[in-house]
């Protein structure tokens, strides 16, 4: 009896994933709990392990397809991996339809499907009666091409439109384009021939698509404004240099700046609760807890793990959590629940050399702090010009819920805590 491989629960608010890569081919021997396929969600990349030992049978969900929670990915049959599982007749027919569609453009969609059906022994082409139930591959092709599945001749079981039917319709141009596609695709002007040969087109990952969508939604939905200040990092740097060796020896983690910034933000959030709140319809939800998101850049995009209950952690505790998250982010091992529930976010563009920026809100949060590069500048101190290590700070906030006075006061409190770090240690 075959064992089914299904999409696991993906986490709160995550309902679908994209097949990234299969690590095995049909007929390959697999071990129990061995990674079989990589799934990309809008938050993380995760692996699905084999539920049992045996031979990988049919792969139902191909690379690039979008699948929902509990969707069937494939099967595992008993055996030792010497023979590949046979493909189903319906899969053969679908492949033949797609191949026929790629031939001479003079053939109509119906003719291409008929020819493919004869080659593969498929059943006669039927009118589309269940286009809405035809699966994620058909929906994705409809969104990308604008072709309405309801206007495509169906060859699938029970009158369903298959991926091959869509490819045939797109190739021959025989289907009617939907008047209002579900997800219109932005069309770019074609490049000059000399330039086109030097271009590379790469499909956006699910994570990158979600980053783009969420950032644009934040700009569209919030009344976003940014206020700036600068902080003299002299005392924090002196404290760090004095204790960094003994700190690392005792706690097993390096003493950075993020621990100080997290603690300074928590103190400021307690004084200005609107910055730690969010809008829910016509209500304001004030959060009496402090889950601080720390933006981390990875090869696949920006992720924001959350330091939960940061007010209950010491600076050492914060640094340990951030160190753990950084390693997990680089290894692609962050869990979905580790990136949910944040109430405020800190983004450090200074590690890349940014001198000043206006960070975009991490919705539904109402504010975000941007850290920047530490740069020595001449400052007037006690009537004298001195060279000081200065950092620009930026707070972007939703003006619908946070007034200018509150935003500026919040940033001033962060500045005061960092310029006198003893206040952070003594909780003053």
N, C-alpha and C positions, 0 to 999 in steps of 0.2 A: 504494500500500500504506500502511495506517495505521500510525502510530508510537505505541506504547503509552507512557502516562505511569504510572509506578509509584512506590510509596513507597520512598524511599532507605533505606539503612542508618541507623538512628536512634541507634546508640551502645550502649555496654556497658550491659546490664541493662534496656534500653528496647525493648519488643517491640511496642508499639502506639502509635497516635496518633489524635487526633480531627480531623476536617476542620473547620477554623476558617472559612475564607472562600475562595471562588473569585473570582479577579480578572477572569475572562473568562466569557462565555456561549457556548454552542454556536453555531458559525457565525462567531465573531469571529476575525479574523486574529491570528496570534501570531508573534513573532520567536523565533529560537533563543536560549536562555538567558534569555528573559523570564520573570519570576515569574508563575506560573499559579495556584497554590493555597497557602494557608497551613495548616500542620499544627501542632497543639498536642500536645506530649508532656507527660509528668509532670515534665519538667525545663526545657524551653525551647520557644519557638515558632520554627519554621523555615519557610522558603519552598521550594517545589519549582519549579524552573525548567523551561521547555519544552525537551525533548530535541532538537527540530527545529523549523524554521519551517513554517508552513502554516495550516490552519484548525482550530480546536478542534472536535472531533466530539462524540461522546457523553461526558457526564459520568457515570461509573459510581458514584462515591462522592460522595454528597450532603453538604452542610454539616451538621455535627452527628453524622455517622456515625463509628464507630470502625473503624480499619483496621490491619492488621498490616504488618510489613516485607515489601516486594515486592508488596503488594496492588495491583491495577489501579485507578487513579484515573480514567482517561479515555483518550481517543485524540486524535491529531492527524492530520488528513488533508491531502493536497495540495490547494491552492486558494488563492483570494485573499480569502476571507471574505465572499462575497456571499450564500451560502445556508447555512442552518443544517443540521446533520446530522439526518436523520430519526430519530425515536424508535423503539425496537423495540416489536413487538407485545406482548411480555411486560411492558414498562414501562407501556404503555397499559392493559393488563388490571389491573395492580397499582393504578394510579391510580384506575381505575373502581371497583375493590373498595373502596378507602378512601372514595370519594365515596358509594357506596351505603351503606356502614356508618354514615355520618353522618346518614342520613335517619331516618324514623319508627322509634322504638325497639321497635315491635311486631313488626318483622320479626326472624326468627332469623338467626343467623350464616350458616347454609347458604343461606337465601333471599336474603340480601344478596349473597353471593358469586355465586349463580346469576344474579341480575339483572345484576350487574356483568359477569359473563362473557358474557351475551347482548349487552350494550351494546358491549363491546370485541371481541367475537368470540373470546373466550378459550376454551381447552379446558375440558371439564367439570371440576368440583371433584373432587379425589381425596382420600382419607384421608391424614393425615400419616404418612409412613413414614420421612422423613429430617429430622425437626425439628432434630436436633443439627447438621446441616450447612447450616442455613438462613441463616447469615450473621450479622454483628455487629448489624445493625439489629433483627433478631428477638430476639437474645439480650438486647439492651438493653431492648426493650419488655417482655420476660419478667421481667427483673430489677426494672423500675420498677413493673409492674402486678401481679406475682405470678401471671400467667396462664401455665400450662404449655403450651409449643408442641406437646407430644405430644398434647394434648387438643383441638387446633385443626384444623378441616378445612383441608386444604392444596389450593391451586390452582396452585402453582408446578410447574416442570418436574421430572419424576421424583418427584412427590409431596412436593416441598419446601414448607415453610410460608413464605409471603412476608410482607413488612411489611404489605401490605394485609390479608392474612388475620388477622394479629394485631390490627390496628386494628378490623376488623369484629368480632372476638371480644370485644375490650375494650368496644366501643361497645354491643353487644347483651347482654353479660353471659352469653353462651351457653357459654363455655369454663369448664372446671373450674379453680379456682385451685390452684396447686401447694401441696402440704402444707408444703414447706420451700423457699422461694425462695432462689435462689443469692445474692442480695444484697438482703436485706430493707431496705425504705425506711422511715425514721422518719416517722411520720404526726403532723402537728401539728393541734391543735384549730382548727376554722374560726374566722376572725375575724368580729366583728360586721359586719353589712352596711355600716354607715357607715365602718368602718375598712378593710374589704376593698377598697372603691372607691379608696382612697388608698394601696394597697400596690402594689409592683412585684415581680414574680417573675422572677429572672434565673438562667439555668443556670450552675452553677459551671464555671469553666474546668478543663481537665485539670490545670493546674498547681496551682490552688487545691484541687482534690480530693486531689491527692497530698500537698500540704502538710498538709491536715487528717488524712489517713490516717497519714502518717509521724509526726506529732507525737503522735497518740493511741497509736500502736504504741510509741513511745519511753516514754510514761508507763506503758503496760501491761507491757512486757517488762523494763524496767530498775528496779533498786532505787534510785530517784533521790533525791538529797539535795542541799541547797544550803548552802554556807558563805559567810560575808561578811567583808569587811575594808574598810578605807578607805585611800586613798593621798593624800598631800600632793603636789599637782601643781605646787608653787612652782618647783622647779628645772627641770622639763621645760618649763614655760611660759616661764621666763626664757631658756632655751636656744633655744627656738623663736622667741621675739620677737627675740633677738639676731641670729639667722642666717637668718631666713625669706626676706629679700630676696635675699641672696647665694645662698642655696640654690636658690631658684626660677630665678634668672638662670643658674646653672651647670647645673642638672639639668632645667630646663624643666617642673617640677612643683612644686606648693605643698608646703611642709613641714607636715604635719598631726601628729596624735597617734598614728595607727594604726601608723606605722613603729616608734615606741618600744614600743608594746604588743606588736607581733608579736615584736620582738627580745627583750623581757623574757619573753614566754611561751616562746620557744624555749630560752632559758637555763634556765628553771624546768623545762621538759619533760626536758631532758638530765639534770637532777638527780633528777627524780621520774619514771622511765620508765613507771610504771603509768598515769599520766595520758595518755600517748601510745599506750596499748595498747588492745586490744579483745578481747572474748570471742568465741571460735568453738567452739561446742558445749561440750566440757569442757576446751578449751585456752585459754590466754591468748597472744595474738599481740603480742609486743613489737616496735614499729616503730622501727628505727634511722634514720629519716628524718623530716623535719618539714615536712609539707604543711599549711599553715595556711589554713583556710577563713575568709573574711571575709563575714559576712552583709550583703547589700545589699538595701534595700527598693526595689521598683519598683511601677508602677501595677497590674501583674498579680499581684503577690505577692512573697514573700521568696525570693531566690536566694542561693546561697553559692558564689561562685567561689573557687578554691583557689590560693594562692600556693605553688607547689611549691618544695621545697628552700629554705625561707626561711632556714635556718641559713647558707646559702652567699651570701645577699644582704646588701648593706649597707642601712642605713636608707633611703638614696636609692633603691636598687633595689626595696625593698618598696613605697615610696610610688609609684614609677612603675608597678609592676604593679597596685596598687590603683586608681590613676587610670585605667589602661586598662580594667580590669574595670568600674569605675563607669560609664564612657562606654558600653561595650558593653551593660551591663545596661539603661541608659536607652534605648538604641536597639533593644533586643531582639535583639542580635547575639551574645550569648554562645553559645559552642559547648558541646555536652554534655560533651566531654572536659575542658573548663575548670572543670567543677563536680564532678568525680569524684576520688576518691582521697584526700580530706582526712583528716588524723589528729587534728586539734583545731580547734575553731571559736571565733571571737571575734565577739560580737554587740554593737553599739553602740546601745543605746537612748537614750543621752544626747543624740544629735542631735535627737531628738524631744521632749526635755524630761523623760525618765524619771529619777527620783531613785533608785529602787531597784526591782529585779525579780528573779524567779527564772527564768532562761532554761531552756528545755527542750532536752534532748540532741539532737544531730544524729546519729541512729543511722547506722551501728553504732559511732560514736565513743563514748568513755567519759566525756568531760568537755567543758564549754563555759564560756567566760569571758564574763560580762556587764559591759560598761562602762556608765557612767551620767553624768548631768549633773554638770558641775563647778560647785560652789556654795560661795561664801565662808561660812565658819563660824568661830566663836571656838574656838581650840585652845590647849591649854596647851603652851608651848614653852619649855624651860629654866626652868620655874617661873613663867613669865609668860603671860598670855593675849594671843594674837595672832590676827589675822584671816588665815586661810589658805584658798586655793582647794582644796577637798577633793572627792574623787570616791569614791563607794561602788563596790566591786567585788564581784561575786558569781561563784562557781564552782559550777555544778551538776555532779554526778558520779554515776557508777554505783557504788553502794556494794558491789556484788558483786565488783568488781575493785579498787576504790580505797578504802583505809581512811581514816578521818577524819584521822588524823595526816598521811597523804600529801597529802590535799586541802588541809588547812590550811597545811602546809609549802610546797606549790606556790604558794598565794596569797600567802604571806608573801614568797617569793622574787620574785614579780612586783612586789609593793609595793616591795621593797628596790631592785630595778632601776630602777623609775620615779622613786623619790625621790632616787636618785643616778645620773643618766643617764650619767655618765662610765663606770660599770661596763658599760653596754651597748656603748659605743664601744670600750672596752678588752677586752671579753669576759672580765670578771672575775666 
